[in-house]
Amino acid sequence: MGIIDDIRRYWDEDAATYDDSRQHRPTEPAVMAAWTAAVEAALPRAPSEVLDCGAGTGFLSLIAARLGHKVTALDMSPEMLSRLRARAAAEGLEVETVIGPATEPPGRDFDAVIERHLLWTLPDPAGALSSWRAVAPAGRLVLVESVWGEVDPIEELRGAASRVLGRLRQAPPEHHAEYSDELRSSLPLGRGTHPGTLVALAVDAGWRTPRLRRLRDVEWAERMTLPLGERMVGTAPRFVVVAD
């Protein structure tokens, strides 16, 4: 079985509990309001054609659809997209879903390509960014990411402390299991995402005029919902890279 099949199988299995984590699908009104403001600011004016790559259960897709965009959700996991369709139907939203890898977007033009926490799990993030450029020749790139892992020692320690506190209060885990060391080591960004690295990858793929903005309102709203100990530890630095 190849690496793509391993990744697809992992996310199909993860779909059943993925949304149990507040990191993946927050429910607090203030947190969702902060995320909505961040997505609205990053995307072109509605209505526009938006491609959400690695859409998962639809966190970004549903926000964009609520804002009036025409959204196509691309993901290699049928189970993830099944949950996206159910959520969209429950809200009366129209979101087209396409099963496939992020490097093979639908062959038509989009006004914007968005992703959230996808690049780290791609065997070829540079190739994905280039393929997205091809389907948005006059469009916008929006990368919604956070600093985590070995790319920053301080954040690595903060993340470890946050996970310990979460386990102590028996919070739902973020995933059903961890990637194997072998699989993670085969991924160019499998050990963490640094904003400088992502900006450089976007520029190399042909995206122009990158802008980097930290999502402080999202961090603040998320931190306000945490128990005291976790609130003192803080949340992962979240940021968005926008390019044209």
WOURLIN-V708526 format. One line per field, one symbol per residue. psi: psi as a letter, one per 20 degrees, with the letter a starting at -180 (. if undefined). A space follows every 10 residues. Layout:
psi=???
This chain:
psi=prhghggggg hghhhhjgih pihgnqipgh ghhggghggg hhqrpqqrop ooplhcjkgh ghghhhijqo ppppqiohgg hghghggghh ikqopppppr qhimqqmrqq hqpqqolhhh jphmhghghg hhhhjlhkaq pooorrprbi iohghggggg hghghghhjl qpqhrhrqqq hgghhiphki jrpphhghgg ggghijqqlq ppppmhhggg gghhiqrggh hhharppqrp ppr.
